Amino acid sequence: MEASNITIATTVPASRKLQREDAQALLAKASKMIVAKGKKVVEFKGGKAATDEAVDAMLGSTGNLRAPTSVVGKTLLIGFNEDAFNGVFS
């Protein structure tokens, strides 16, 4: 993050488990969401166009919000993929 001059506004400790309701609230505020699972990257619409499939993609097998989760303007990044990350932060 430092190499890209990115300032972290809020950090949520891993001990605070964010669940489905938290994921829905984040997605409702976003215009789009990019979910990365390994090399697979999927984009979803946010706001009123958000679907249950999009919320499901945000959650891990435990039902908690996947990490890392980043909010960049009106875009949500869930998981990590270097190309997706660089595309949003450049």
GICOR-V140182 format. One record per residue. RES is the residue in one small letter. PHI is phi in degrees with one decimal (999 if undefined). OMEGA is omega in whole degrees, 0 to 359 (* if undefined). D_FIRST is the distance of its C-alpha to the first C-alpha in whole Angstrom. Layout:
BEGIN
res = (RES;RES)
phi = (PHI;PHI)
omega = (OMEGA;OMEGA)
d_first = (D_FIRST;D_FIRST)
END
This chain:
BEGIN
res = (m;e;a;s;n;i;t;i;a;t;t;v;p;a;s;r;k;l;q;r;e;d;a;q;a;l;l;a;k;a;s;k;m;i;v;a;k;g;k;k;v;v;e;f;k;g;g;k;a;a;t;d;e;a;v;d;a;m;l;g;s;t;g;n;l;r;a;p;t;s;v;v;g;k;t;l;l;i;g;f;n;e;d;a;f;n;g;v;f;s)
phi = (999;-63.7;-62.3;-98.4;56.1;-100.8;-98.9;-90.1;-83.9;-141.1;-120.3;-107.2;-66.1;-62.6;-69.9;-91.7;-82.9;-94.3;-113.3;-52.6;-62.6;-66.5;-63.4;-61.4;-65.8;-63.8;-67.1;-64.1;-87.8;-96.0;-91.2;-152.1;-137.2;-115.3;-112.6;-115.0;-129.0;66.7;-87.6;-83.3;-126.2;-126.9;-110.1;-126.4;-83.9;-109.1;63.2;-70.4;-86.2;-64.5;-112.2;-62.8;-61.4;-64.8;-63.9;-59.1;-67.2;-78.4;-101.7;-84.8;-65.1;-85.2;89.6;-98.3;-58.6;-70.8;-117.1;-77.7;-121.7;-125.1;-111.1;-122.5;62.6;-104.0;-112.3;-103.1;-114.6;-116.6;80.3;-134.7;-143.2;-57.2;-65.3;-64.3;-59.0;-64.3;-65.0;-80.6;-90.0;-96.6)
omega = (181;181;180;181;179;178;179;182;183;175;178;181;181;180;176;184;177;186;187;182;178;179;179;180;178;182;179;181;185;174;175;180;177;181;179;173;185;180;181;179;180;179;179;173;178;179;182;180;182;181;175;178;179;179;178;180;180;188;176;182;179;182;178;178;180;179;353;174;180;174;181;185;179;180;175;173;180;184;181;171;187;181;179;180;180;179;181;185;180;*)
d_first = (0;4;5;5;6;5;7;8;12;14;13;16;17;19;22;22;23;23;25;27;28;24;23;26;25;22;23;26;23;22;23;22;20;18;19;18;20;20;20;22;21;23;23;24;26;25;27;31;31;29;30;31;30;26;26;27;24;22;24;24;27;27;27;24;21;19;15;13;14;12;14;13;16;19;17;16;14;16;15;13;14;12;15;14;11;11;14;13;10;12)
END
